[in-house]
Every structure is written in structure tokens, then in C-alpha cells.
Amino acid sequence: MNKKIRFLLDRQEIRDVVTRYFISADRRDFVSLVDCFVPGTLVDYSELLPVSSGTPIVEVAAMIDSAMSGLYSNTQHFMGNHECIIDGDRAAVETYCLAIHEYLDDAVDDGTRPTSALRYIDQFVRTSDGWRIGHRKAVRDIALQFPPRAVTMWQPED
């Protein structure tokens, strides 16, 4: 296969894995979420959760599941900038994400929506099942609270 076509296909498959991770988190499908990783992968979510920097993804997924089901009715993870540097069967990937959360109880924090600007710094590996995350570090760059209702500049005419 042509090298340029192989590169484009690899890049798209890697992006699809990252997209599947975010969709799985929002749908609370933690089996699919864990499947984005090489089995046994140790991850660093220490900036987001009370875990050490080398915790198995299966444990982190269980913690995310517990936290989300106990606190949030909905989440949406929006994928932004995505850098992918492929070197044979390995790839260095960095993905920006805006994660918006909605509390189960509107009384919590006056109904605001906790929102984080995150970066996922990944090392991907090509496996017999396709590209998978072999290492991840999650970084929170910004944390803020959005108001409970969308703010708009538009005002209807009388």
C-alpha cells in the first residue's frame, strides 16, 4: 500500500479510537471505553481523580463510572485539536477536549455545569486488533463552572 494512504488510514483509525473513548464515556459504556486501550495499560489520571500516576485503566474506568453515576445526569466530551505523529507501529498523540458535566441535582453549585479543558497525551500502538492506547496522561488545563442556562445575546423583538 502507498505510504501516504497508509499514513492517512492510520491517522483516521487513531482518531476514531479517541472519538470512541469520548462517546463511550458519555454513554457510560465502560467496556467499550476500556477496549480503546491495550489490555493492562497503566494510565495517569492523577490530575482528574484521586489515583496514582500508574493505575490500570480498568480501575480508572470503574472510578469514572462511579463518579459519573453518583454526580452527573449528562456529560459531553468535545474533541478539539488533535496531533498525531506516527512512527511505524507507534504514535504520539495529543488531543484537546472540552468536557461539560450536568449534575443530577440542580441544587448542587446552584445548577452550574462543571467544565474542564483537558488534554489527553497518549502513546498509541498498533495491535492485532488495530490501534490502541498503550499509555495515557490526562491533563486539566482549565476548570470552570458554566451557568445553568445558556447565555445568549439575542433578544426577541416585541
C-alpha positions in Angstrom: 0.0 0.0 0.0 1.1 3.5 -0.8 2.8 5.1 2.3 0.7 8.3 2.1 -2.5 6.3 2.0 -1.3 4.0 4.9 -0.5 7.2 6.9 -3.9 8.6 6.3 -5.7 5.4 7.2 -3.6 5.0 10.4 -4.2 8.6 11.4 -8.0 8.2 10.9 -8.1 4.9 12.9 -6.3 6.6 15.8 -8.7 9.5 15.7 -11.6 7.0 15.7 -10.2 5.4 18.8 -10.1 8.7 20.6 -13.6 9.6 19.4 -14.8 6.1 20.6 -13.3 6.8 24.1 -15.2 10.1 24.4 -18.5 8.7 23.2 -18.1 5.6 25.4 -17.6 7.9 28.4 -20.7 10.0 27.6 -22.8 6.8 27.0 -21.3 5.3 30.2 -20.2 2.2 28.2 -17.1 1.4 30.1 -16.5 -1.9 28.4 -16.1 0.0 25.1 -14.0 2.7 26.9 -11.5 0.1 28.2 -11.4 -1.6 24.8 -9.7 1.6 23.5 -6.6 0.6 25.5 -4.1 -2.2 25.2 -5.1 -4.7 27.9 -3.3 -3.9 31.2 -2.4 -0.4 30.3 -1.4 1.9 33.2 -2.6 5.4 32.9 -2.1 8.7 34.7 -5.4 10.4 35.6 -3.9 11.9 38.8 -4.9 15.4 37.8 -8.5 14.4 37.5 -9.0 11.6 40.0 -7.5 10.6 43.4 -5.3 7.9 41.8 -1.6 7.3 41.4 0.1 8.0 38.1 0.3 4.3 37.2 -3.2 3.0 37.7 -4.6 0.3 35.5 -7.2 1.6 33.1 -9.8 -0.9 34.3 -9.6 0.7 37.8 -9.7 4.2 36.4 -12.8 3.3 34.3 -14.6 1.9 37.4 -13.8 5.1 39.3 -15.1 7.3 36.4 -18.2 5.1 36.3 -18.8 5.5 40.0 -18.2 9.3 40.0 -20.4 9.9 36.9 -23.3 7.8 38.1 -23.3 9.4 41.5 -23.0 13.0 40.4 -23.9 13.7 36.8 -27.0 13.2 34.7 -25.2 14.0 31.4 -21.7 14.6 30.1 -20.4 15.7 26.8 -16.8 15.5 25.7 -16.0 17.6 22.7 -12.8 16.7 20.8 -10.7 19.6 19.6 -7.1 19.9 18.4 -5.6 16.5 17.6 -1.9 16.0 16.9 -0.8 12.6 15.7 2.8 11.7 15.0 3.1 8.2 13.6 6.4 6.2 13.6 5.8 2.7 12.3 3.6 0.8 14.8 3.7 3.6 17.4 2.2 7.0 17.5 2.5 10.0 19.8 -0.9 11.6 20.1 -2.2 14.7 21.9 -5.9 15.5 21.9 -7.7 18.6 23.4 -11.1 18.0 24.9 -13.8 20.2 26.4 -15.7 18.2 29.0 -19.1 19.6 30.2 -21.0 17.9 33.1 -24.5 18.4 34.3 -25.3 17.5 37.9 -28.1 15.0 38.8 -29.2 17.5 41.5 -29.8 21.0 40.2 -29.2 22.4 43.7 -25.6 21.4 43.6 -23.4 24.5 43.0 -26.6 26.4 42.1 -27.1 24.3 39.0 -23.8 25.3 37.3 -22.1 22.9 34.9 -18.6 21.9 35.8 -16.5 22.2 32.7 -12.9 21.3 32.0 -10.5 22.0 29.2 -8.4 18.8 29.1 -5.6 17.3 27.1 -5.0 13.6 26.6 -1.4 12.8 25.9 -1.3 9.3 24.5 1.1 6.7 23.2 -0.6 4.5 20.7 0.5 1.1 19.5 -0.7 -0.9 16.5 -2.0 -4.3 17.8 -3.6 -7.3 16.0 -6.9 -5.6 16.8 -5.9 -2.2 15.4 -4.5 0.9 17.0 -4.9 1.1 20.8 -3.8 3.4 23.6 -0.7 2.0 25.3 -0.2 4.8 27.7 -2.2 7.9 28.7 -1.7 11.0 30.7 -4.7 13.2 31.3 -4.1 16.9 32.0 -6.6 19.5 33.2 -5.6 22.9 31.8 -8.7 24.8 32.9 -11.6 24.2 35.3 -14.6 26.4 35.5 -18.4 26.4 36.1 -20.8 27.3 33.3 -24.1 29.0 34.3 -27.1 26.7 34.4 -28.7 28.1 31.3 -27.2 29.1 28.0 -26.3 32.8 27.8 -27.4 34.5 24.6 -27.0 37.9 23.2 -30.1 37.5 21.0 -33.3 39.2 22.3 -36.6 38.6 20.6 -38.4 41.6 19.1 -41.6 42.7 20.8 
